[in-house]
Amino acid sequence: MSTPLDSPDQGGVATLDRELEELLREENLEPGDHERFSHYVKKDKILESAITGKPVRALCGKKWTPGRDPEKFPICPTCKEIYESMTR
């Protein structure tokens, strides 16, 4: 009889470990101006981040975990430029 650890492709702890390692590789948070600006991100990604704690990626490419009131900061000029070019 096999266990989930014997067959990592069938779920169990080994799958969770692989998924965690992948998330940690993907979640290399970028330093930069995300503390000074509000960024444009898809609404569904903001909601997903609020539920899961996963970081989001803004139009300008910044990756971070939202956790502050965006109304208190100016809009990222790069995000704004990209958004405006998309809506024309």
NUPANU-880179 format. One line per 5 residues: number of its first residue (from 1); their letters; for each residue x, y, z of C-alpha. Coordinates in pm, 1 decimal. Each point is the difference from the previous one (the first is absolute). Layout:
<gukes>
NUM	a	X/Y/Z; ...
</gukes>
This chain:
<gukes>
1	mstpl	0.0/0.0/0.0; 141.2/341.7/-91.9; -30.1/324.7/193.7; -20.8/356.3/-135.8; 368.0/40.3/83.1
6	dspdq	81.8/-297.0/-222.9; -186.6/160.3/-293.2; 56.8/377.2/18.5; -203.8/66.1/-315.3; -312.8/-129.0/171.6
11	ggvat	-26.5/268.1/268.9; 86.1/0.6/366.7; 284.8/168.5/184.9; 246.9/-23.1/-289.2; -237.8/193.0/-227.9
16	ldrel	-51.7/266.5/265.3; 375.9/31.5/46.3; 53.3/41.6/-375.6; -278.0/259.5/-20.5; 146.2/192.0/294.9
21	eellr	347.1/-1.0/-154.4; -144.1/129.3/-328.3; -189.4/277.0/178.2; 311.0/104.8/188.4; 196.5/19.8/-326.8
26	eenle	-277.1/206.0/-163.5; -46.3/228.8/298.9; 332.6/175.5/-10.1; -139.2/336.0/100.1; 161.9/287.5/-179.0
31	pgdhe	137.8/298.7/185.4; -73.6/340.3/-140.7; -260.4/270.1/-11.0; -303.5/-215.0/83.7; 6.0/158.7/344.6
36	rfshy	-30.0/348.4/-151.9; -265.5/-62.0/-267.0; -335.4/-163.6/-57.8; 18.4/-243.2/-289.3; -251.9/-130.0/-252.8
41	vkkdk	-84.1/-367.5/48.6; -295.7/-206.0/-125.0; -280.4/4.8/257.8; -28.8/-378.3/6.3; 370.1/-25.1/86.3
46	ilesa	-45.3/241.4/292.4; -287.0/-213.2/131.1; 202.7/-319.2/-46.4; 291.7/156.7/187.2; -228.0/105.9/285.6
51	itgkp	-123.3/-358.4/34.7; 322.1/-192.7/-59.0; 273.3/247.9/93.6; 168.4/-51.8/-338.6; 180.3/300.6/-147.7
56	vralc	-139.1/185.8/-300.4; 175.0/141.6/-306.0; -82.3/355.4/-107.4; -12.7/121.5/-359.5; 347.2/147.7/46.0
61	gkkwt	135.7/-339.2/108.4; 32.9/62.4/374.1; -83.4/-303.9/211.0; -109.8/32.8/361.3; -266.0/-99.7/249.7
66	pgrdp	-258.5/278.4/34.7; -78.1/106.6/350.5; -54.0/374.6/13.9; -254.2/258.1/-113.6; 86.3/94.0/-361.2
71	ekfpi	-199.7/322.3/34.9; 279.7/144.0/215.4; 265.8/-14.6/-273.0; 47.6/149.1/-347.7; -51.0/-227.9/-300.1
76	cptck	310.7/-163.6/-143.0; 87.7/198.7/-314.9; 104.7/-314.5/-188.7; -323.7/-183.9/83.6; -201.8/305.1/-99.2
81	eiyes	181.8/31.2/-333.7; -50.3/-369.4/-79.0; -368.5/11.4/99.0; -64.1/308.0/-211.8; 167.3/-160.7/-301.8
86	mtr	-228.2/-304.3/44.0; -320.2/205.9/10.2; 61.4/200.3/-315.3
</gukes>
